[in-house]
Amino acid sequence: MDQQLYRLAARVGRALKRKERMIASAESCTGGWIGEAITMVPGSSGWFERGFITYTYISKREMLGVKPSSLARHGAVSEQVVREMAQGALARSHAQVSVAVSGVAGPSGGTPDKPVGTVCFAWGVKRGAVRTETRRFRGDRDTVRKRCVTHALRGVLAMLAERR
């Protein structure tokens, strides 16, 4: 595990513990890497509730309750879908915080509207708002995925800092 990701995940853990919160991840293009980064930190069972790896449309619908109409209208790589992923992770877990990610890591699969490196993120809080964002990352598949994990974890820290 990359030391930078480890330190970032440890910071997320400390922030969650301070607030007595647990997190659930809902991942597509990262394939569980957010959960891996978090669980590399000793004691993470105190703040990581569970992770959902939902790579297909079917798994997004079945595991997280993403609406078929959202997938049909917007595609998996969309702020609407990651919003529903984050909400679904909260509804289907005991976590109070969620992070969701779906994107085009490459090297293929991009379109003119959603080129390789396009990634959508969502961060949610139980009984609270869900924040979404779309980013474009450069690099090969591994680099894009690592940048996704880093951005997702930084987003958790930012969200927790906003919610005093």
C-alpha positions in Angstrom: 0.0 0.0 0.0 1.2 3.5 -0.9 2.3 5.4 2.3 0.5 8.5 1.2 -2.8 6.6 0.9 -2.2 4.9 4.2 -1.6 8.2 6.0 -4.7 9.7 4.3 -6.8 6.7 5.3 -5.5 7.0 8.9 -6.5 10.7 9.0 -10.0 9.7 7.8 -10.2 7.1 10.5 -9.1 9.5 13.3 -11.7 12.1 12.1 -14.5 9.4 12.0 -13.6 8.1 15.5 -13.6 11.7 16.9 -17.1 12.1 15.6 -18.2 8.6 16.5 -19.2 7.8 13.0 -18.7 4.9 10.6 -18.3 5.0 6.9 -19.5 2.8 4.0 -18.0 2.9 0.5 -19.8 2.3 -2.7 -17.3 1.7 -5.4 -17.3 1.0 -9.2 -14.1 2.0 -11.0 -11.9 1.7 -7.9 -13.0 -1.9 -7.4 -12.7 -1.9 -3.6 -9.5 0.2 -3.4 -11.1 2.7 -1.0 -12.0 -0.1 1.3 -8.5 -1.6 0.9 -6.9 1.7 1.8 -9.2 2.1 4.9 -8.7 -1.4 6.1 -4.9 -1.3 5.9 -5.1 1.0 9.0 -5.1 -1.0 12.3 -8.4 -0.6 14.2 -10.4 0.3 11.1 -13.2 -2.0 12.2 -14.0 0.8 14.6 -14.9 3.2 11.8 -15.3 1.2 8.5 -18.7 -0.4 8.4 -18.7 -2.0 5.0 -17.9 -1.6 1.3 -20.0 -2.3 -1.7 -18.2 -3.1 -5.0 -20.8 -2.5 -7.7 -19.1 -2.7 -11.0 -22.2 -3.5 -13.2 -25.6 -1.8 -13.6 -27.2 -4.9 -12.1 -25.1 -4.7 -9.0 -25.7 -1.0 -8.6 -29.5 -1.6 -8.8 -29.5 -4.8 -6.6 -27.0 -3.8 -3.9 -27.5 0.0 -3.7 -31.0 0.6 -5.1 -29.8 2.8 -8.0 -32.9 3.5 -10.2 -32.9 1.8 -13.6 -34.2 5.1 -15.0 -31.1 7.0 -13.7 -28.7 4.4 -15.2 -30.6 4.6 -18.6 -30.8 8.4 -18.6 -27.4 9.4 -17.2 -25.2 6.3 -17.4 -23.2 4.8 -14.5 -20.6 7.6 -14.8 -22.9 10.5 -13.6 -23.5 12.6 -10.5 -27.1 11.3 -10.4 -25.9 7.7 -10.2 -23.2 8.3 -7.6 -25.7 10.3 -5.5 -28.0 7.2 -5.5 -25.0 5.0 -4.7 -24.0 7.1 -1.7 -27.7 7.2 -0.5 -28.0 3.4 -1.1 -24.8 2.7 0.9 -26.3 4.7 3.9 -29.7 3.0 3.6 -28.2 -0.5 3.3 -25.6 -0.3 6.1 -25.2 0.9 9.7 -22.8 3.7 8.6 -23.5 7.4 9.1 -21.2 8.5 6.3 -20.7 7.3 2.8 -18.5 7.8 -0.2 -19.3 6.7 -3.7 -17.3 6.6 -7.0 -17.9 5.6 -10.6 -15.8 6.5 -13.6 -13.9 5.6 -16.7 -10.4 4.4 -15.6 -9.3 3.4 -19.1 -7.5 2.6 -21.1 -10.7 2.3 -23.2 -14.4 2.9 -22.5 -14.3 6.7 -22.8 -16.7 8.7 -25.0 -16.5 12.3 -26.2 -18.8 13.3 -23.3 -17.1 11.1 -20.8 -13.4 10.6 -21.8 -11.1 8.2 -20.0 -10.3 9.7 -16.6 -13.8 11.1 -16.0 -14.9 10.2 -12.5 -18.0 11.1 -10.5 -17.9 11.2 -6.7 -20.5 11.5 -4.0 -20.2 12.0 -0.2 -23.2 11.5 2.0 -24.3 11.8 5.6 -27.2 9.9 7.1 -30.2 12.3 7.3 -28.2 14.9 5.6 -27.2 16.2 2.2 -25.2 14.4 -0.5 -22.5 16.3 -2.2 -21.4 15.3 -5.7 -18.6 16.3 -8.0 -17.1 15.2 -11.4 -13.4 15.3 -12.0 -11.1 14.4 -14.9 -7.8 12.7 -14.1 -4.9 12.1 -16.4 -2.7 9.0 -16.5 -2.9 5.3 -17.0 -5.6 3.1 -15.4 -3.6 2.6 -12.2 -2.9 6.3 -11.8 -6.5 7.3 -12.5 -7.8 4.8 -9.9 -5.2 5.9 -7.3 -6.2 9.5 -7.8 -9.8 8.5 -7.4 -9.1 6.9 -4.0 -7.1 9.9 -2.9 -9.8 12.4 -4.0 -12.5 10.3 -2.4 -10.7 10.1 1.0 -9.9 13.9 0.9 -13.6 14.5 0.2 -14.5 12.5 3.3 -12.2 14.7 5.4 -13.6 17.9 3.9 -17.2 16.8 4.5 -16.4 15.8 8.2 -14.6 19.2 8.7 -17.8 21.0 7.4 -20.0 19.1 9.8 -18.9 20.2 13.2 
